[in-house]
Amino acid sequence: MYASPEQNTDLVVNRLDYIDPDDSCRVRVMEASITAGRTAVVDKLVSLHQQGCHLWVDVGSIDSGPLSTLKSAGIPVHKSPVHDKAILVYGRYAGSTDDRTLVFTGSHNLTKSALRYNDEILVKVEDSQPMYDAFYAHFNDAYNTGTAL
């Protein structure tokens, strides 16, 4: 479990830094809000994508800057009425040689206030296939019924 506020680094970027991107890597981001105050996260997602990781994003709301950055990188973004805060990772993580399943979830939006000012939590659940599968199905429902941006 991780907590914010955090003043010196980005708690989500720190978790994403452990992903070893390759063609088998899959990252699904479902966030109620992504704002311009979290460009480090958006830039990290773009970097993972450029290194071979496949990414999909579903949002309730997103500022124009992060949306433009993601779309310019070729990362598909859908909008749906979600209030979720979840990042699903399938791939090599933290030096593992085998693909793993991880779910990061909690109350932490991808906003500056969530990182620097609010009391928020981010929980990592790893190698729980039933949990991953439930979040995966939920993501797909929201993404597939959402509107492509």
C-alpha positions, 0 to 999 in steps of 0.5 A: 500500500502506498499513500499520498500526499507525496512532495518529491516524486510521483507515487504512480510513476514510481510504480510504473518504473518497475515495468519491463516493457516488451511486446507481451506487456499490457497496461490498462488505465481506468481513471476518473480524472487525468489532469495536466498536473500529472504529466510525469505519469502521462509521459511514463505511459508514452515511454512504456508504449514506445518501448513496446508495451500495449496501452489502453486508457479509459477516463471519466475526464481528461485535460486536453494536454494529456489527451493530446500527448496520449493520442499523439503517441498512438495510445487509444483513449476512451471516455466513459462514466467511470469513477474508478482509479485502477491500473492493470499491468500484465507483463514483467515487473520488478525484474521478474522473468515471467509475466505477472498480473498486477492491479493498482487501485484505490482513491488516487486520481491522476491529478496534482491534488491527489499527489501533493495535497489529498490523503489518498491511497494506492494499493498494489495487488499482485499475482491474484488472477481472480482479482486481475480478471475481475478488473480486466472484465470491468475495464473492458466493459467501460472501455468498449461502451465508452466513446473514443476520443 
